[in-house]
Amino acid sequence: MADIEIAARALLAVDAEARAGVMTELLRRADIADRYRKKLRRPHVQFGTGTLMSAASRFDMAPRPTRISGEVQRAYAIVINALGDQSA
């Protein structure tokens, strides 16, 4: 769940129109880092350990929301749908 929250906060830090593209980039970076870590047994210098949280932590992030507004729900939905699309 922490990975989803951190990714959503990274999305909330950009304009709504850019969020799908940022999510695609987060997944791309996490995948690159995961393959790098598996092959070389160390974290990728730029993209982290291969987790979504690690990839997202290198982006600007909105503060943790104090309430679940519609905008926050939409950011979470982008993350969850993107993860669901990957596993399908």
C-alpha positions as CSV (number, residue, x, y, z in Angstrom):
1,M,0.0,0.0,0.0
2,A,2.9,2.4,0.7
3,D,4.1,2.1,-2.9
4,I,0.6,3.1,-4.1
5,E,0.4,6.1,-1.8
6,I,3.9,7.3,-2.8
7,A,3.2,6.9,-6.5
8,A,-0.2,8.8,-6.1
9,R,1.6,11.6,-4.2
10,A,4.1,11.9,-7.1
11,L,1.1,12.1,-9.5
12,L,-0.6,14.7,-7.4
13,A,2.6,16.9,-7.7
14,V,2.0,17.3,-11.5
15,D,-0.9,18.7,-13.5
16,A,-3.8,16.2,-14.0
17,E,-3.1,16.1,-17.8
18,A,0.5,14.8,-17.1
19,R,-0.4,12.1,-14.6
20,A,-0.8,9.2,-17.0
21,G,2.5,9.9,-18.6
22,V,4.2,10.2,-15.2
23,M,2.7,6.9,-14.2
24,T,4.0,5.2,-17.3
25,E,7.5,6.6,-16.6
26,L,7.3,5.4,-12.9
27,L,6.6,1.9,-14.1
28,R,9.3,2.0,-16.8
29,R,11.9,3.2,-14.2
30,A,10.8,0.6,-11.7
31,D,11.1,-2.1,-14.3
32,I,14.5,-1.0,-15.4
33,A,15.7,-0.8,-11.8
34,D,14.3,-4.2,-11.0
35,R,16.0,-5.9,-13.9
36,Y,19.3,-4.1,-13.0
37,R,19.1,-5.1,-9.4
38,K,18.4,-8.8,-10.3
39,K,21.3,-8.8,-12.7
40,L,23.9,-6.8,-10.7
41,R,22.6,-7.4,-7.2
42,R,22.6,-3.7,-6.3
43,P,20.2,-0.8,-6.7
44,H,20.1,1.3,-9.9
45,V,21.8,4.6,-9.2
46,Q,19.0,6.7,-10.7
47,F,15.9,4.5,-10.4
48,G,16.4,2.7,-7.1
49,T,15.7,-0.9,-6.1
50,G,12.9,-1.8,-8.6
51,T,9.9,-1.0,-6.4
52,L,7.3,1.6,-7.4
53,M,8.1,3.4,-4.2
54,S,11.7,3.6,-5.0
55,A,11.1,5.0,-8.5
56,A,8.5,7.5,-7.2
57,S,10.6,8.7,-4.4
58,R,12.9,10.3,-7.0
59,F,10.1,12.6,-8.2
60,D,8.6,15.7,-6.6
61,M,5.8,14.7,-4.3
62,A,2.7,16.4,-3.0
63,P,2.3,16.3,0.8
64,R,0.4,13.4,2.3
65,P,-3.3,14.3,1.8
66,T,-5.3,15.2,4.9
67,R,-8.5,14.0,3.3
68,I,-9.4,11.8,0.3
69,S,-10.8,14.3,-2.2
70,G,-11.9,13.5,-5.7
71,E,-8.5,14.5,-7.0
72,V,-6.7,12.2,-4.6
73,Q,-9.1,9.4,-5.5
74,R,-8.3,9.9,-9.2
75,A,-4.6,9.8,-8.6
76,Y,-4.9,6.5,-6.7
77,A,-7.1,5.2,-9.5
78,I,-4.4,5.9,-12.1
79,V,-1.9,4.0,-10.0
80,I,-4.1,1.0,-9.2
81,N,-5.4,0.8,-12.8
82,A,-1.8,0.9,-14.2
83,L,-0.7,-1.8,-11.8
84,G,-3.8,-3.9,-12.8
85,D,-3.0,-3.4,-16.5
86,Q,0.6,-4.7,-15.9
87,S,-0.6,-7.9,-14.3
88,A,-3.3,-8.7,-16.9
